[in-house]
């Protein structure tokens, strides 16, 4: 009833249940404790504070009588009681009960000082401890608001930091990817509150340490699962650790997690078995000693593995600054409670710019995105143009204008907030032209001012560096064939996902692949040869992978989004022609660049704390250091044109972001009124480090001249030496 927002019926059910227990077991039976607590909590949430408190006090007495002062149930009841005092605007009393909860949740912690917290290693319930840390930080901040004593704000940050560290520890113990993603979504607010506290301390004190801590919290909240998975993969691949040791580590982790869960469940029972608790504690203690010993041994013998696997920190702002070139800037966004926070990192300085977001920001994003994906250009063409104009300009005002003076002439690395993850910054406009006739071609797009690339986080950006550029890169490009009558998708698609259930041929995909291979001396895999099996067996040998094909997007189940290769002639073959995202995760690629010139390769389900769960993400996990991806359905002919221009620039030794920027600008210079619409050219993005893939050809010429000159000089010297002997 509470979930259905029917409090009266819920309260009636509580009262009836309480009366039934009283009649069967008496007034002071322990079975009433949970009912009293839940009923009291419901009343407090209805702001019936006095009634709610009376039931919580009754529950607390029964818990203390049944379980004693130190027990998770007692601790949880204290934590609910503190909310009564918080709602009564008595933060001192609220903090007193939070401290009581922490004491009850620990077998040995006795400190009543609100500035002290127990060790997370020595609590009964991490879940209750995490709640108490977050509540304490909130109440301490309120004390600062009241008294303006800095010690409260500093203590609030300390508690919130502990909460963040505990979330990271809990995350390490979770084996399931889905469970880790759920944890990231659930605890997003934990990181954001830590971020806001650090920002507030920076603004109050002006001390840079708080600015850098704020940047750290921003980083730690981004793509943590992807970062951890990539670190683990690198650790296993490059650290040379024996398989037997890896197996031992995994077995210990799983067994320890199982016993800790058994221990928590037994302690939470109405009548916990002391013998079982002692057994589980002993076993968990021994496993923890074994694992700690193993980890220490790994740290000594395999330091690289230890660093990659167990270092859960993000990169400091100072490190990111050192990695930047003088012509680069990172723009990292946080949008929280109608405020936009922008970290602008350059080679010399870290800036934090804070400004109020436009109240209609969400609406501008919605209109902007809707128009960019609009494929029917005759309907409401004029009104769509002006809607685009105003939404694009307002997004520029919110996202770029505040840092405009700091980024002039620089290549931009965008680390977006989740709200703006799919905003293509290329098409933001700096002002609204005075021309009366609608024309997309002449607009002052940001693409004219800056090469732009994107990353999940600054940590991922610099921890996943590109491989060395070469004079010649091995490239493989795929252009599958599809039946002229269209590929029937009834067996894999739902009605809403694909029009007419058919995938039709892409005539310009083959032309695109041939042009790409012409400029790069690459290998074109076309038609029947462009199979899923061929890709899996050959892709890992190449420096650059180019895919010009259809995709099938599954937003509900992102791991089942797929790339569509040529279908096998025999249905009994092991591969079905559909390369799923989960299959890409299992590949071991060594590509310096993957170009996913396929529709929606960068689109997918937004997972809080992780970003877009796209096909592009799976390629990055599989070992591709940077990607070219697409945000929407790419038009076949214009996609081929832009990709050809892109590779012409790339082989000249341009950085990847500059090569794509110039390709888009060149395309716009010759595009007509229709094809200059951003739908046709703005869907391509760079994900990851945009350093050049190729050495410029003039390097090769210079090298040849130097080599030839050296040979001539050597020949002349030897000839003279020979003549002098004669």
C-alpha positions as CSV (number, residue, x, y, z in Angstrom):
1,X,0.0,0.0,0.0
2,X,2.9,2.4,0.7
3,X,4.4,1.7,-2.7
4,X,0.9,2.4,-4.2
5,X,0.8,5.7,-2.3
6,X,-2.1,4.5,-0.1
7,X,-0.9,5.4,3.4
8,X,-4.2,5.1,5.1
9,X,-4.7,1.5,4.0
10,X,-1.0,0.8,4.9
11,X,-1.5,2.2,8.4
12,X,-4.7,0.2,8.8
13,X,-2.8,-3.0,7.9
14,X,0.0,-2.1,10.3
15,X,-2.5,-1.6,13.2
16,X,-4.3,-4.9,12.5
17,X,-1.1,-6.8,12.3
18,X,0.1,-5.3,15.6
19,X,-3.2,-6.2,17.3
20,X,-3.0,-9.8,16.0
21,X,0.6,-10.3,17.3
22,X,-0.4,-8.8,20.7
23,X,-3.4,-11.1,21.0
24,X,-1.3,-14.2,20.1
25,X,2.0,-13.5,21.9
26,X,1.5,-10.6,24.3
27,X,2.3,-6.9,24.6
28,X,6.1,-7.2,24.7
29,X,6.8,-10.0,22.3
30,X,9.9,-9.5,20.1
31,X,7.8,-10.2,17.0
32,X,6.3,-6.7,17.4
33,X,9.7,-5.0,16.9
34,X,9.7,-5.0,13.1
35,X,6.1,-4.0,12.9
36,X,6.6,-1.1,15.3
37,X,9.7,0.0,13.4
38,X,8.0,-0.1,10.0
39,X,4.8,1.6,11.2
40,X,6.8,4.3,13.0
41,X,8.9,4.9,9.9
42,X,5.7,5.2,7.8
43,X,4.3,7.7,10.2
44,X,7.5,9.8,10.3
45,X,7.4,9.9,6.5
46,X,3.9,11.2,6.7
47,X,5.2,13.9,9.1
48,X,3.2,12.4,12.0
49,X,6.4,12.8,14.0
50,X,5.3,12.3,17.6
51,X,3.3,9.1,16.8
52,X,6.2,7.8,14.6
53,X,8.8,8.4,17.3
54,X,6.7,6.5,20.0
55,X,6.5,3.4,17.8
56,X,10.3,3.6,17.0
57,X,11.1,3.8,20.7
58,X,8.9,0.7,21.4
59,X,10.8,-1.1,18.5
60,X,14.2,0.0,19.9
61,X,13.4,-1.4,23.4
62,X,12.3,-4.8,22.0
63,X,15.4,-5.0,19.8
64,X,17.6,-4.2,22.7
65,X,15.9,-6.8,24.8
66,X,16.1,-9.5,22.1
67,X,19.4,-8.8,20.4
68,X,21.3,-6.5,22.8
69,X,22.7,-3.1,22.2
70,X,25.2,-4.2,19.5
71,X,23.2,-5.6,16.6
72,X,22.3,-4.5,13.0
73,X,18.6,-4.3,13.9
74,X,19.3,-2.1,16.9
75,X,21.6,0.1,14.7
76,X,19.0,0.4,12.0
77,X,16.3,1.5,14.5
78,X,18.7,4.2,15.9
79,X,19.2,5.4,12.4
80,X,15.4,5.8,11.8
81,X,15.0,7.5,15.1
82,X,17.5,10.2,14.1
83,X,15.2,11.2,11.3
84,X,12.6,12.3,13.8
85,X,15.1,14.8,15.3
86,X,16.3,15.9,11.8
87,X,12.7,16.7,10.8
88,X,12.3,18.6,14.1
89,X,15.3,20.7,13.0
90,X,17.5,19.4,15.9
91,X,20.7,18.4,14.1
92,X,22.6,17.9,17.4
93,X,20.2,15.2,18.5
94,X,20.1,13.7,15.1
95,X,23.9,13.4,15.1
96,X,23.7,11.8,18.6
97,X,21.5,9.0,17.3
98,X,23.6,8.5,14.2
99,X,26.6,8.0,16.5
100,X,24.5,5.5,18.6
101,X,23.7,3.7,15.4
102,X,27.4,3.4,14.5
103,X,28.3,2.1,18.0
104,X,25.5,-0.5,17.8
105,X,26.7,-1.5,14.4
106,X,30.2,-2.3,15.6
107,X,31.4,-4.9,18.1
108,X,34.3,-2.7,19.5
109,X,33.6,0.9,18.6
110,X,32.6,3.0,21.6
111,X,33.4,6.6,20.7
112,X,30.5,9.0,21.2
113,X,32.4,11.9,19.5
114,X,30.5,12.8,16.4
115,X,33.7,13.6,14.6
116,X,34.8,9.9,14.8
117,X,33.6,6.9,12.8
118,X,34.4,3.2,13.1
119,X,36.4,1.3,10.5
120,X,34.3,-0.2,7.8
121,X,36.2,-3.5,8.4
122,X,34.7,-3.7,11.9
123,X,31.0,-3.2,11.4
124,X,28.2,-5.8,11.3
125,X,26.3,-4.3,8.3
126,X,28.0,-2.3,5.6
127,X,24.6,-1.2,4.3
128,X,23.6,0.4,7.6
129,X,27.0,1.9,8.1
130,X,26.9,3.4,4.6
131,X,23.5,5.0,5.4
132,X,24.8,6.4,8.7
133,X,27.9,7.9,7.0
134,X,25.7,9.7,4.4
135,X,23.2,10.9,7.0
136,X,26.0,12.1,9.2
137,X,27.6,14.1,6.4
138,X,24.3,15.7,5.7
139,X,23.6,16.7,9.3
140,X,27.2,18.0,9.8
141,X,26.7,20.3,6.8
142,X,23.5,21.6,8.4
143,X,25.5,22.3,11.6
144,X,28.0,24.3,9.5
145,X,25.0,26.3,8.0
146,X,23.9,27.1,11.5
147,X,27.2,27.8,13.2
148,X,29.5,28.7,10.3
149,X,32.2,26.6,12.0
150,X,34.5,25.1,9.3
151,X,35.2,22.0,11.4
152,X,31.6,20.8,10.7
153,X,32.0,21.1,6.9
154,X,35.4,19.4,7.0
155,X,33.9,16.6,9.1
156,X,31.0,16.3,6.6
157,X,33.4,15.8,3.8
158,X,35.4,13.2,5.8
159,X,32.2,11.2,6.4
160,X,31.1,11.5,2.8
161,X,34.6,10.4,1.7
162,X,34.3,7.3,3.8
163,X,30.9,6.6,2.2
164,X,32.5,6.8,-1.2
165,X,35.4,4.6,-0.2
166,X,32.9,2.1,1.2
167,X,30.9,2.1,-2.0
168,X,34.1,1.3,-3.9
169,X,34.9,-1.5,-1.5
170,X,31.4,-3.0,-1.8
171,X,31.7,-2.8,-5.5
172,X,35.0,-4.8,-5.5
173,X,33.2,-7.7,-3.7
174,X,30.4,-7.9,-6.3
175,X,31.0,-10.4,-9.1
176,X,27.9,-9.7,-11.2
177,X,28.2,-6.9,-13.8
178,X,24.5,-6.2,-13.6
179,X,24.7,-5.9,-9.8
180,X,27.7,-3.5,-10.1
181,X,25.7,-1.3,-12.6
182,X,22.7,-1.3,-10.2
183,X,25.1,-0.2,-7.4
184,X,26.5,2.6,-9.5
185,X,23.0,3.9,-10.3
186,X,21.9,3.6,-6.7
187,X,24.9,5.3,-5.2
188,X,25.3,8.1,-7.8
189,X,24.0,10.6,-5.2
190,X,26.8,9.5,-2.8
191,X,29.4,10.7,-5.3
192,X,27.5,13.8,-6.1
193,X,27.1,14.8,-2.5
194,X,30.8,14.3,-1.9
195,X,31.5,16.4,-5.0
196,X,29.3,19.2,-3.8
197,X,30.9,19.2,-0.3
198,X,34.4,19.5,-1.8
199,X,33.2,22.3,-4.1
200,X,31.7,24.1,-1.2
201,X,34.9,23.8,0.8
202,X,36.9,25.1,-2.1
203,X,34.6,28.1,-2.5
204,X,34.7,28.8,1.3
205,X,38.5,28.4,1.8
206,X,39.9,28.9,-1.7
207,X,42.2,25.9,-1.1
208,X,43.2,24.0,-4.2
209,X,43.2,20.7,-2.4
210,X,39.4,20.8,-2.3
211,X,39.2,21.7,-6.0
212,X,41.3,18.7,-6.8
213,X,39.2,16.5,-4.5
214,X,36.0,17.7,-6.3
215,X,37.6,16.7,-9.6
216,X,38.5,13.3,-8.1
217,X,34.9,12.7,-7.0
218,X,33.6,13.7,-10.5
219,X,36.1,11.2,-12.0
220,X,35.3,8.3,-9.6
221,X,31.6,8.5,-10.5
222,X,32.2,7.9,-14.2
223,X,32.3,4.5,-16.0
224,X,33.8,2.7,-13.0
225,X,32.7,-0.7,-14.2
226,X,34.3,-0.2,-17.6
227,X,37.5,1.2,-16.1
228,X,37.7,-1.7,-13.6
229,X,37.1,-4.3,-16.3
230,X,39.8,-2.8,-18.6
231,X,42.3,-2.5,-15.7
232,X,41.7,-6.2,-14.8
233,X,42.0,-7.3,-18.5
234,X,45.3,-5.3,-18.8
235,X,46.5,-6.8,-15.5
236,X,45.9,-10.3,-16.7
237,X,47.3,-9.7,-20.2
238,X,50.4,-7.8,-19.5
239,X,51.5,-8.6,-16.0
240,X,52.7,-12.2,-16.7
241,X,50.8,-13.6,-13.7
242,X,50.4,-17.5,-13.7
243,X,46.9,-18.8,-14.3
244,X,47.0,-20.9,-11.1
245,X,47.5,-17.7,-9.0
246,X,44.6,-16.0,-10.8
247,X,42.4,-19.0,-10.2
248,X,43.4,-19.0,-6.5
249,X,42.6,-15.2,-6.2
250,X,39.2,-15.6,-7.8
251,X,38.3,-18.6,-5.7
252,X,39.2,-16.8,-2.5
253,X,37.2,-13.7,-3.5
254,X,34.1,-15.7,-4.2
255,X,34.4,-17.9,-1.1
256,X,35.0,-14.8,1.2
257,X,32.0,-13.0,-0.3
258,X,29.8,-16.1,0.3
259,X,30.8,-16.4,3.9
260,X,30.4,-12.6,4.6
261,X,26.9,-12.9,3.1
262,X,26.1,-15.9,5.3
263,X,27.4,-14.0,8.4
264,X,25.2,-11.0,7.7
265,X,22.1,-13.1,7.1
266,X,22.6,-15.1,10.3
267,X,23.2,-12.0,12.4
268,X,20.0,-10.4,11.0
269,X,17.8,-13.4,12.0
270,X,15.4,-13.1,14.9
271,X,17.2,-15.9,16.7
272,X,20.8,-16.0,15.4
273,X,22.7,-19.1,16.0
274,X,25.9,-18.3,18.0
275,X,27.6,-21.4,16.8
276,X,27.0,-20.6,13.1
277,X,28.1,-17.0,13.7
278,X,31.4,-18.2,15.3
279,X,31.9,-20.7,12.5
280,X,31.3,-18.1,9.7
281,X,33.4,-15.5,11.5
282,X,36.3,-17.9,11.8
283,X,36.1,-19.0,8.2
284,X,35.8,-15.4,6.9
285,X,38.7,-14.4,9.1
286,X,40.9,-17.1,7.8
287,X,39.9,-16.4,4.2
288,X,40.6,-12.7,4.6
289,X,44.1,-13.5,6.0
290,X,44.7,-15.8,3.0
291,X,43.6,-13.2,0.6
292,X,45.5,-10.4,2.2
293,X,48.6,-12.6,2.2
294,X,48.1,-13.5,-1.5
295,X,47.6,-9.8,-2.4
296,X,50.8,-8.8,-0.5
297,X,52.7,-11.6,-2.3
298,X,51.3,-10.4,-5.6
299,X,52.3,-6.8,-4.8
300,X,55.9,-7.9,-4.3
301,X,56.2,-10.4,-7.1
302,X,53.8,-8.9,-9.7
303,X,53.6,-5.2,-8.8
304,X,52.2,-4.3,-12.2
305,X,49.3,-6.7,-11.8
306,X,48.6,-5.4,-8.3
307,X,48.7,-1.8,-9.4
308,X,46.3,-2.4,-12.3
309,X,43.9,-4.7,-10.5
310,X,43.6,-3.2,-7.0
311,X,44.2,0.5,-7.7
312,X,40.7,1.8,-7.7
313,X,41.7,5.5,-7.7
314,X,41.1,8.0,-10.4
315,X,43.9,10.1,-11.9
316,X,44.6,13.4,-10.1
317,X,43.9,16.7,-12.0
318,X,47.6,17.5,-11.9
319,X,48.4,14.2,-13.8
320,X,45.7,15.0,-16.4
321,X,47.2,18.5,-16.9
322,X,50.7,17.0,-17.5
323,X,49.3,14.6,-20.1
324,X,47.6,17.4,-22.1
325,X,49.4,19.1,-25.0
326,X,49.5,22.9,-25.1
327,X,46.7,23.0,-27.7
328,X,44.3,20.9,-25.8
329,X,41.6,21.4,-23.1
330,X,39.4,19.0,-21.2
331,X,35.9,20.1,-20.4
332,X,34.4,17.9,-17.8
333,X,30.7,18.5,-16.9
334,X,28.6,18.0,-13.8
335,X,24.9,19.1,-13.9
336,X,23.5,19.0,-10.4
337,X,20.3,20.7,-9.0
338,X,20.0,23.2,-11.8
339,X,23.7,24.2,-11.7
340,X,26.3,23.5,-14.3
341,X,29.9,22.7,-13.0
342,X,32.6,22.8,-15.7
343,X,36.1,21.7,-15.0
344,X,38.3,23.3,-17.7
345,X,41.8,21.7,-17.6
346,X,44.6,23.0,-19.8
347,X,48.3,22.4,-19.7
348,X,48.9,25.1,-17.1
349,X,45.8,25.3,-15.0
350,X,42.6,23.8,-13.7
351,X,39.5,26.0,-13.6
352,X,36.1,25.3,-12.1
353,X,33.3,27.4,-13.6
354,X,29.9,27.3,-11.9
355,X,26.8,28.9,-13.3
356,X,23.0,28.5,-13.0
357,X,21.6,26.3,-15.7
358,X,18.8,27.7,-17.9
359,X,15.5,26.5,-16.4
360,X,14.6,25.1,-19.8
361,X,17.8,23.2,-20.4
362,X,16.1,19.8,-20.5
363,X,13.6,21.1,-23.0
364,X,16.4,22.5,-25.2
365,X,18.2,19.1,-25.1
366,X,14.9,17.3,-26.0
367,X,14.1,19.6,-29.0
368,X,17.7,19.6,-30.2
369,X,18.0,15.8,-30.2
370,X,14.5,15.4,-31.8
371,X,15.4,17.7,-34.7
372,X,18.8,16.1,-35.2
373,X,17.2,12.7,-35.7
374,X,14.4,14.1,-37.9
375,X,14.5,12.3,-41.3
376,X,11.4,13.8,-42.9
377,X,12.8,17.2,-44.0
378,X,9.7,18.6,-45.8
379,X,7.5,18.5,-42.8
380,X,7.7,21.7,-40.7
381,X,11.1,22.5,-42.3
382,X,11.1,26.2,-41.4
383,X,9.8,25.8,-37.8
384,X,12.2,22.9,-37.3
385,X,15.1,25.1,-38.5
386,X,14.3,27.9,-36.0
387,X,13.7,25.4,-33.2
388,X,17.1,24.0,-34.0
389,X,18.6,27.5,-34.1
390,X,17.3,28.5,-30.7
391,X,18.0,25.1,-28.9
392,X,21.5,24.9,-30.3
393,X,22.3,28.5,-29.4
394,X,20.9,28.0,-25.8
395,X,23.0,24.9,-25.4
396,X,26.1,26.8,-26.5
397,X,25.2,29.5,-23.9
398,X,25.0,26.9,-21.2
399,X,27.8,24.6,-22.1
400,X,30.5,26.6,-24.0
401,X,30.0,30.3,-23.4
402,X,31.1,30.2,-19.7
403,X,34.5,28.8,-20.8
404,X,34.8,30.4,-24.2
405,X,37.8,32.6,-23.2
406,X,39.7,29.6,-21.8
407,X,39.5,27.3,-24.8
408,X,40.2,29.6,-27.8
409,X,42.1,27.8,-30.5
410,X,42.2,24.5,-28.6
411,X,41.2,20.9,-29.4
412,X,38.5,19.9,-26.9
413,X,38.1,16.7,-25.0
414,X,34.5,16.6,-23.8
415,X,33.7,14.5,-20.7
416,X,29.9,15.0,-20.6
417,X,27.4,14.7,-17.8
418,X,24.8,12.0,-18.3
419,X,22.2,14.6,-19.2
420,X,24.3,15.8,-22.2
421,X,25.9,12.5,-23.1
422,X,24.4,12.4,-26.6
423,X,24.7,16.1,-27.4
424,X,27.0,16.5,-30.5
425,X,29.0,19.7,-29.5
426,X,30.0,20.1,-33.2
427,X,26.6,21.7,-34.1
428,X,26.3,24.1,-31.2
429,X,26.2,27.6,-32.6
430,X,27.8,30.7,-31.1
431,X,25.2,33.2,-32.2
432,X,22.0,33.4,-34.2
433,X,22.6,34.8,-37.7
434,X,20.5,37.8,-38.9
435,X,19.8,36.2,-42.3
436,X,16.1,35.9,-43.0
437,X,16.3,32.7,-45.1
438,X,16.7,29.4,-43.3
439,X,20.1,27.8,-44.2
440,X,21.9,25.1,-42.2
441,X,25.0,25.5,-44.2
442,X,26.0,29.1,-43.1
443,X,25.5,28.6,-39.3
444,X,28.4,29.4,-36.9
445,X,28.9,25.8,-35.8
446,X,31.5,25.0,-33.1
447,X,33.1,22.5,-35.5
448,X,34.6,25.5,-37.3
449,X,36.4,26.6,-34.1
450,X,37.5,23.4,-32.5
451,X,38.4,19.8,-33.2
452,X,36.3,17.8,-30.7
453,X,36.7,14.3,-29.2
454,X,34.8,12.6,-26.3
455,X,35.7,10.3,-23.4
456,X,33.9,8.5,-20.6
457,X,36.3,10.0,-18.1
458,X,39.6,11.7,-17.9
459,X,41.0,8.6,-16.2
460,X,39.9,6.3,-19.0
461,X,41.1,8.8,-21.6
462,X,44.7,8.8,-20.3
463,X,44.8,5.2,-19.0
464,X,43.9,3.9,-22.4
465,X,46.6,5.6,-24.6
466,X,46.8,5.0,-28.3
467,X,49.4,2.8,-29.8
468,X,52.3,4.4,-31.6
469,X,51.6,5.9,-34.9
470,X,53.1,4.4,-38.0
471,X,53.9,5.2,-41.6
472,X,51.7,2.2,-42.6
473,X,48.9,0.8,-40.6
474,X,47.3,-2.6,-41.4
475,X,43.6,-1.8,-42.1
476,X,40.7,-4.2,-42.7
477,X,37.3,-2.9,-43.9
478,X,34.1,-4.8,-44.0
479,X,31.1,-4.2,-46.3
480,X,28.6,-7.1,-46.0
481,X,25.9,-7.8,-48.6
482,X,22.2,-7.9,-47.8
483,X,19.5,-9.4,-50.0
484,X,17.9,-7.1,-52.6
485,X,14.5,-7.9,-51.2
486,X,15.7,-7.1,-47.7
487,X,16.7,-9.3,-44.8
488,X,13.8,-10.6,-42.8
489,X,14.1,-9.8,-39.1
490,X,10.9,-11.3,-37.8
491,X,12.9,-13.9,-35.8
492,X,15.0,-11.4,-33.9
493,X,13.2,-8.1,-33.8
494,X,10.1,-6.6,-32.1
495,X,7.7,-4.6,-34.1
496,X,8.7,-1.2,-32.7
497,X,12.4,-1.7,-33.3
498,X,12.6,-1.9,-37.1
499,X,10.3,-0.7,-39.8
500,X,9.0,-3.5,-42.0
501,X,11.3,-6.0,-40.2
502,X,13.8,-5.7,-43.1
503,X,17.4,-4.6,-43.6
504,X,18.0,-3.4,-47.2
505,X,21.3,-3.3,-49.2
506,X,23.7,-0.4,-48.6
507,X,25.1,0.3,-52.1
508,X,27.5,3.0,-50.9
509,X,29.0,0.9,-48.1
510,X,31.0,-1.1,-50.7
511,X,32.1,2.2,-52.3
512,X,33.1,3.6,-48.9
513,X,35.2,0.5,-48.1
514,X,36.9,0.6,-51.5
515,X,37.8,4.3,-51.1
516,X,39.1,3.8,-47.6
517,X,41.3,0.9,-48.7
518,X,42.5,3.0,-51.7
519,X,43.9,5.7,-49.4
520,X,45.2,3.4,-46.7
521,X,46.4,0.4,-48.8
522,X,44.0,-1.6,-46.6
523,X,42.2,-4.9,-47.2
524,X,38.6,-4.8,-48.3
525,X,36.4,-7.6,-47.2
526,X,33.1,-7.4,-49.2
527,X,30.0,-9.4,-50.0
528,X,29.8,-13.0,-49.0
529,X,33.3,-12.9,-47.5
530,X,32.3,-10.2,-45.0
531,X,31.0,-12.8,-42.5
532,X,30.9,-12.8,-38.7
533,X,33.3,-15.8,-38.7
534,X,35.8,-13.9,-40.9
535,X,35.7,-10.9,-38.6
536,X,36.3,-12.9,-35.5
537,X,39.2,-14.8,-36.9
538,X,41.0,-11.9,-38.6
539,X,40.1,-8.6,-36.9
540,X,42.7,-8.9,-34.1
541,X,45.6,-8.9,-36.6
542,X,44.9,-5.3,-37.8
543,X,45.7,-1.8,-36.6
544,X,42.5,-0.2,-37.9
545,X,39.1,-1.8,-38.3
546,X,36.5,-0.2,-40.5
547,X,32.9,-1.5,-40.4
548,X,30.3,-0.2,-43.0
549,X,27.2,-2.2,-42.2
550,X,23.8,-2.3,-40.5
551,X,23.3,-2.4,-36.8
552,X,20.4,-3.6,-34.7
553,X,19.9,-1.6,-31.5
554,X,18.4,-3.2,-28.4
555,X,18.0,-0.6,-25.7
556,X,16.3,-2.9,-23.3
557,X,19.1,-5.5,-23.4
558,X,22.2,-3.6,-24.6
559,X,24.4,-6.8,-24.7
560,X,22.1,-8.0,-27.5
561,X,22.7,-5.0,-29.8
562,X,24.4,-6.4,-32.8
563,X,26.4,-5.7,-36.0
564,X,24.9,-7.4,-39.1
565,X,27.4,-9.2,-41.3
566,X,26.6,-11.2,-44.4
567,X,24.3,-14.1,-43.5
568,X,25.8,-17.6,-43.7
569,X,24.3,-19.8,-46.5
570,X,24.0,-22.7,-44.2
571,X,21.8,-22.3,-41.1
572,X,23.7,-25.1,-39.4
573,X,26.9,-23.0,-39.2
574,X,28.1,-21.9,-35.7
575,X,27.9,-18.2,-36.5
576,X,24.6,-16.6,-37.4
577,X,25.9,-13.4,-39.0
578,X,24.8,-11.3,-36.0
579,X,27.8,-10.1,-33.9
580,X,26.3,-9.3,-30.4
581,X,27.8,-6.8,-28.1
582,X,28.5,-9.5,-25.5
583,X,30.5,-11.4,-28.2
584,X,32.6,-8.3,-28.9
585,X,33.4,-8.0,-25.1
586,X,35.0,-11.5,-25.4
587,X,37.3,-10.5,-28.4
588,X,41.0,-9.6,-27.9
589,X,41.6,-6.7,-30.3
590,X,44.8,-4.8,-30.7
591,X,43.4,-2.0,-32.8
592,X,44.6,1.6,-32.7
593,X,41.4,2.8,-34.2
594,X,38.0,1.2,-34.8
595,X,35.7,3.1,-37.2
596,X,32.1,1.9,-36.6
597,X,30.5,3.5,-39.7
598,X,27.2,1.8,-38.9
599,X,24.0,3.3,-37.7
600,X,23.6,4.0,-34.0
601,X,27.0,2.5,-33.0
602,X,27.4,5.0,-30.2
603,X,23.8,4.9,-29.1
604,X,22.2,2.7,-26.4
605,X,20.7,2.6,-23.0
606,X,22.0,5.2,-20.5
607,X,23.2,3.5,-17.3
608,X,23.6,5.9,-14.4
609,X,27.3,6.2,-13.4
610,X,28.4,4.3,-16.5
611,X,27.2,6.2,-19.5
612,X,25.9,4.8,-22.8
613,X,25.8,1.0,-23.0
614,X,26.6,1.0,-26.7
615,X,28.3,-1.2,-29.3
616,X,31.2,1.3,-29.2
617,X,31.7,0.6,-25.5
618,X,32.1,-3.1,-26.2
619,X,34.9,-2.3,-28.8
620,X,36.7,-0.2,-26.2
621,X,36.5,-3.0,-23.7
622,X,37.8,-5.5,-26.2
623,X,41.0,-3.5,-26.7
624,X,40.3,-0.7,-29.2
625,X,42.1,2.4,-28.0
626,X,39.9,4.9,-29.8
627,X,36.7,4.8,-31.9
628,X,34.8,6.7,-34.5
629,X,31.1,6.1,-33.7
630,X,27.7,7.3,-34.8
631,X,24.9,8.8,-32.8
632,X,22.0,8.1,-35.1
633,X,21.1,6.4,-38.4
634,X,23.7,7.4,-41.0
635,X,22.6,8.2,-44.5
636,X,24.4,5.8,-46.9
637,X,25.8,8.2,-49.5
638,X,26.8,11.1,-47.2
639,X,28.3,8.6,-44.7
640,X,30.6,7.2,-47.5
641,X,31.6,10.8,-48.5
642,X,32.5,11.9,-45.0
643,X,34.5,8.7,-44.3
644,X,36.5,9.1,-47.5
645,X,37.4,12.6,-46.6
646,X,38.2,11.5,-43.1
647,X,40.7,8.9,-44.2
648,X,42.3,11.3,-46.8
649,X,43.1,13.6,-43.8
650,X,44.1,10.8,-41.5
651,X,46.8,9.4,-43.7
652,X,48.3,12.8,-43.9
653,X,49.2,12.5,-40.3
654,X,46.4,14.6,-38.8
655,X,45.2,13.9,-35.3
656,X,41.9,11.9,-35.4
657,X,39.8,14.7,-34.2
658,X,41.3,17.2,-36.6
659,X,40.8,14.7,-39.5
660,X,37.1,14.4,-38.7
661,X,36.7,18.1,-38.2
662,X,38.2,18.9,-41.5
663,X,36.2,16.2,-43.2
664,X,32.9,17.7,-41.9
665,X,34.0,21.2,-42.9
666,X,35.0,20.1,-46.4
667,X,31.7,18.3,-46.7
668,X,29.7,21.4,-45.7
669,X,31.5,23.6,-48.2
670,X,30.0,21.6,-51.1
671,X,26.7,20.5,-49.5
672,X,23.4,21.8,-50.8
673,X,20.6,23.2,-48.7
674,X,19.2,19.7,-47.9
675,X,22.5,17.8,-47.3
676,X,23.9,20.6,-45.1
677,X,21.3,19.6,-42.4
678,X,23.3,18.3,-39.4
679,X,21.5,15.0,-39.7
680,X,23.7,14.1,-42.7
681,X,27.1,15.0,-41.2
682,X,27.1,15.6,-37.4
683,X,26.4,12.0,-36.3
684,X,30.1,11.0,-36.3
685,X,32.1,11.4,-33.1
686,X,35.5,10.5,-31.8
687,X,35.7,8.5,-28.6
688,X,39.1,8.3,-26.9
689,X,42.5,9.8,-27.4
690,X,42.7,11.6,-30.7
691,X,46.4,11.5,-31.3
692,X,47.5,10.8,-34.9
693,X,47.5,7.3,-36.3
694,X,49.9,7.9,-39.2
695,X,53.1,9.7,-39.6
696,X,52.8,12.3,-42.3
697,X,54.1,11.1,-45.7
698,X,56.5,14.0,-45.8
699,X,58.2,12.4,-42.8
700,X,58.8,9.4,-45.0
701,X,60.2,11.7,-47.7
702,X,62.5,13.4,-45.2
703,X,63.6,10.0,-43.9
704,X,64.3,8.8,-47.4
705,X,66.4,12.0,-48.1
706,X,68.3,11.7,-44.9
707,X,69.0,8.0,-45.6
708,X,70.0,8.7,-49.2
709,X,72.3,11.6,-48.1
710,X,73.8,9.3,-45.5
711,X,74.5,6.6,-48.1
712,X,76.0,9.1,-50.5
713,X,78.3,10.6,-47.7
714,X,79.3,7.1,-46.6
715,X,80.0,6.1,-50.2
716,X,82.1,9.3,-50.8
717,X,84.0,8.8,-47.6
718,X,84.8,5.1,-48.4
719,X,85.8,6.1,-52.0
720,X,88.2,8.9,-50.7
721,X,89.6,6.5,-48.1
722,X,90.2,3.9,-50.8
723,X,91.9,6.4,-53.1
724,X,94.2,7.7,-50.3
725,X,95.4,4.1,-49.7
726,X,96.2,3.7,-53.4
